[in-house]
Amino acid sequence: MGRNGGLTAAEWETHRPAVFGAAYRILGSVAEAEDVVQDVWLRAAAADLSEVRDLRAWLVTVAARTSLNVLKSARVQRESYVGPWLPEPLLTGPDVAAQVVVDEAVSVAMLLVMERLAPAERVALVLHDVFDFPFGQIAEVLGNSPAASRKLASRARTRIADVAEQPRASRTETERALRAFKAAADTGDMAGLVELLAPDAVYVGDGGGKATAARRPVLGAEPIALLLIRQVEIRRPDAARIVEVNGLPALATFHGGVLVWLDTVDVTNGRITTFRRLVNPDKLERLAGHI
């Protein structure tokens, strides 16, 4: 049986997190996902939904189609992005008003791997593995066959397997590493930073051409430690706090009340293996208003 009447405000608020969650996982951008949410809302408000049996699935389907179109154009823009690209951070945790289901698919590490997937692969993977869509329904979104959609999801799953199978550090372990990093960086403790970083650690900075950042990843504990100490000496931050983004603790650093960078890390056996510093002011501005 279908539904009675159109979309109610209560129904929209119930399903909005799923709409946003689908768009964010596909796009890796809060701003782009919010635009998709607005577009889905407008389409749903104007549509005749009397024959819709599963409203959540209908809304997520519209979000996926819209996100697929956005992703195709966004990938062209990202090819000209200055320096490394990091996903726009998603504020999570118990204090966030609009809750989004947090799982491995919204982790920074996973979003970075998914960024290397073809748009159709990314949509197929998100719809099947996160939202449990059957391949026949995914095929309608992608305009192909169920078999082709299954193949896309399988190929995507193979490409992200290395990250998906890596043990994920706990919140406690991640926060401990971030606090130890801050203490060492603030005091210029080079030896302490080198000890905290894995020998083959990787540093990635995202300035987007709008803030000073390393244009290429930095490899090795000693070069990374030296870079981090120099950045503190140059910027002289005066406040920092632990926040939760993408399901794990992150370190937000301020100067004069302005959020100047956000650090996220991957931790294995108590040592930082990947250190990511987001300094792009456009991405930070949207986050700063909520922390």
Secondary structure, 3 states (H helix, E strand, C coil): CCCCCCCCHHHHHHHHHHHHHHHHHHHCCHHHHHHHHHHHHHHHHHCCCCCCCCHHHHHHHHHHHHHHHHHHHHHHHHHCCCCCCCCCCCECCCCCCCCCCCCHHHCHHHHHHHCCCCHHHHHHHHHHHHCCCCHHHHHHHHCCCHHHHHHHHHHHHHHCHHHHCCCCCCHHHHHHHHHHHHHHHHCCCHHHHHHHEEEEEEEEEECCCCCCCCCCCEECHHHHHHHHHHHHHHHCCCEEEEEEECCEEEEEEEECCEEEEEEEEEEECCEEEEEEEECCHHHHHHHHCCC
